[in-house]
Amino acid sequence: MKKIFKTIILFLMISFCFSQWFSINHNLITRTYYMSYPDENFSEPPSLIINMHGYGGNALNQRYYTEMDEFAHPRNIAVVYPQGEVNGWGATSWNIGTFWDQSNLDDVGFISLMIDKINDDFEINLDKVYACGMSNGGYMSYRLACDLSDKITAFGSVTGNFMLNNSMNDCQDQEREIPIIHLHGTSDAVVNYYPPSFDQSLTVGQSIDFWNNYNDLELESIESLNSNVDVYTYYKDFSSTKFVHYKVNGGGHEWFGSNWGFSTSSVLIDFFNQYQLSDFINNQLLGDLNEDGVINIQDV
């Protein structure tokens, strides 16, 4: 009976560890994140998606709202939901270099340290780490595309624009192509779809122009998913790099679901799974593959 009891306790502990809060100290501040790890027995370490909440949101609400675990875990993908800090206006936010985030925290450093800590606590495939977010979290994903592309492979924004702030990031000095997917509703009343933006961020079309120029994407294809959703894909020959835009005609400020004929979480995962970091960064810069075939980026 005692042996059975110990087995039950061990099972509960293992199950709990697959989905729980973690904390790290960064710049003398305790930062938290909610880690959700697939419990299926896969033969390889899982990929990792960083899924960031919007302004005033929190990690758990982002988890429930996006339902990303449901799509990620069966495909051997772990999802982490980092928690933004309370800003000068009393709301949680990510520091993306605009007046309304009211934050001077080093969120890029926090995300970078979080990736390292997750790899210490859970075995993950460092060659397949991705970032996405909703609204302010989408802005933050764009910032990571400029400032953490040595650790994160591809990036997704849902209703979040690109704040190109030369005092905070320097996208032009990177030496690798950057795959991006951006989903946005044309009737978004919070974050402008059409110029001019309320905060001097690059709106969708302006972001497309910027990243097409950056990645040298000169080809375009357009697919009508349904009467409300058009998918624009920008690409070039002899490269897998794309900028994909889901234009949701009449869509608002939301994480688009089945009512629009597609699932945002599923679309993001399909896009991310095309890429791995070693597609873009020379393996010699990353170090040798370890015995599990996972690139050790932390030693760079």
Disulfide bonds with the S-S distance in Angstrom:
Cys146-Cys171 1.47
